[in-house]
């Protein structure tokens, strides 16, 4: 059996770097904003459960911190 290869093993389409950069930037943005929302949700839940703020107080904390987070993470 002759098992010699004369060319590249993998010949696929060329890399679409523009689409790769767009996907990477979307993933990073999603991770950044998703992490911000989860952290703020945990802070608001702690304010509601342990701080005695209740549902309305924790909702207000959640909204205010989200507004602050949008301005800080731009």
C-alpha positions as CSV (number, residue, x, y, z in Angstrom):
1,X,0.0,0.0,0.0
2,X,1.3,3.4,-1.0
3,X,0.4,5.9,1.8
4,X,2.4,8.9,0.7
5,X,0.6,12.3,0.5
6,X,1.8,14.9,-1.9
7,X,-0.3,17.9,-0.8
8,X,-1.7,19.5,2.3
9,X,-3.8,17.2,4.4
10,X,-6.6,19.7,4.9
11,X,-7.7,22.0,2.0
12,X,-10.7,23.9,3.2
13,X,-12.1,27.4,2.5
14,X,-10.0,30.3,3.4
15,X,-10.6,32.0,6.8
16,X,-13.2,34.7,6.9
17,X,-11.4,37.1,9.4
18,X,-14.1,39.8,9.3
19,X,-16.7,37.3,10.4
20,X,-14.4,35.8,13.0
21,X,-13.7,39.2,14.5
22,X,-17.4,40.0,14.6
23,X,-18.3,36.7,16.3
24,X,-15.5,37.1,18.8
25,X,-16.5,40.7,19.7
26,X,-20.2,39.6,20.0
27,X,-19.1,36.8,22.4
28,X,-17.0,39.1,24.5
29,X,-19.8,41.7,24.7
30,X,-22.3,39.0,25.7
31,X,-20.0,37.6,28.4
32,X,-19.4,41.1,29.7
33,X,-23.0,42.3,29.8
34,X,-24.3,38.9,31.0
35,X,-21.8,38.8,33.9
36,X,-22.8,42.4,34.8
37,X,-26.5,41.4,35.0
38,X,-25.9,38.3,37.0
39,X,-23.7,40.1,39.5
40,X,-26.2,42.9,39.9
41,X,-29.0,40.4,40.3
42,X,-27.1,38.7,43.1
43,X,-26.5,42.1,44.8
44,X,-30.2,43.0,44.5
45,X,-31.3,39.6,45.9
46,X,-28.9,40.0,48.8
47,X,-30.4,43.5,49.5
48,X,-33.9,42.0,49.4
49,X,-33.3,38.9,51.5
50,X,-30.6,40.0,54.0
51,X,-30.9,43.8,54.0
52,X,-34.7,43.8,54.6
53,X,-35.4,45.9,51.4
54,X,-38.1,43.5,50.3
55,X,-39.1,43.0,46.7
56,X,-39.7,46.6,45.7
57,X,-36.4,47.7,47.4
58,X,-34.4,45.0,45.6
59,X,-36.1,45.9,42.3
60,X,-35.1,49.5,42.8
61,X,-31.5,48.4,43.6
62,X,-31.5,46.2,40.5
63,X,-32.7,49.0,38.2
64,X,-30.3,51.6,39.6
65,X,-27.3,49.3,39.5
66,X,-28.1,48.3,35.9
67,X,-28.2,51.9,34.8
68,X,-24.9,52.6,36.6
69,X,-23.4,49.4,35.0
70,X,-24.4,50.5,31.5
71,X,-22.6,53.8,32.0
72,X,-19.5,52.1,33.5
73,X,-19.1,49.3,31.0
74,X,-19.4,51.4,27.8
